[in-house]
Amino acid sequence: MTTHQPIGPVDATKVPRYAGLGTFARLPQIDRVPDYDIAIVGVPFDGGTSYRPGARFGPAAVREASRLLRPGYHPELDVEPVNEVQVVDAGDIACTPYDITRAIREIEEQARPLISADKKLISIGGDHTIALPMLQALNKVHGPVALLHFDAHLDTWDTYFDQPVTHGTIFRRAFEEGLLIEDKSMHVGIRGPVYDRNDFLRDHEFGFQIIRCSDLDVIGVPAAIDQVKQRLGDTPVYVSIDIDVLDPSYAPGTGTPEMGGLHSRELLALLRGLNGINIVGADVVEVAPAYDHADITSVAAATVVFDLLALMVNRGKGATVSGHELEAARA
């Protein structure tokens, strides 16, 4: 952890939130501080998209929406993220838009220096392809990790049009590369039809457990939280959030929408109930602002990034709460 007094965001009581440079939550740029604990980086790549393109514009849109955040205090998690640790905006990773293999290499090479045993990274995509190089970079420091994957889709398919790395294949590649801890990883929010019944069978072979949206209708959020926490334990966890885990009514600005998704409040409750898990890295991906309405998808993504940040900071304080404790606190 850094030893200097954290330099926080621009004071919104003195400079209006719509003014100034558009860093995430108006946090300081990485080159403006002597050291940092958590960095937020954009990855404007969408070359692995299989349907609607445009997630390359996600980092800029999420940063712009993050001007609305009041990052000083998170009341549900009782933490002051930007006052307790040094958080910075590390800008965008530059990668080619034309060659997936080269882009994966460039993203991993530029992400790696931002991560260490005491420095964490949250990335904003970009399409879900970016999760693979992020896991590769994280592996250099932490070794294999558990994956907590919020998404409408499995993303463990083999190939698309003979291409082994796309936004729908990355977690199969991650498993094959030994980046994931077997029998610790989970999908949350899966829904809709798939290409083949065997898609689920193969996914199980890769060690994933699934909580479908339809499961949440039956067991509820608190039980789902406890199920996730029991499976993950104290394992180092990478949290990957595809914004299409939300219902299109809450997140229309995405490349592959699926009806019947999570409400935004449900996603926040799930995340906040995971307080205390050992998150070592995270991403929020698949915001495609061209399909958005009134910035609601970008606002949702910015809020999720802030919650991930708060969870990372609270982990350092040893904070933890069960799903049923969260429900009781609201009663």
Secondary structure, DSSP 8 states (H G I E B T S, - for coil): ---S-------TTTS-TTSS---GGG--BGGGSS--SEEEEEE---TT-SSS--GGGHHHHHHHHGGG--TT-BTTTTB-HHHHS-EEEEEE----SS-HHHHHHHHHHHHGGG-BTTBEEEEEESSGGGHHHHHHHHHHHH-SBEEEEE-SS----S-BTTBS-STTTHHHHHHHTT-B-TTT-EEEEE-S--S-THHHHHHHHTT-EEEEHHHHHHHHHHHHHHHHHHHHTT--EEEEEEGGGB-TTT--SBSS--SS-B-HHHHHHHHHHTTTS-EEEEEEE-B-GGG-STTHHHHHHHHHHHHHHHHHHHHTTT----HHHHHHHH-
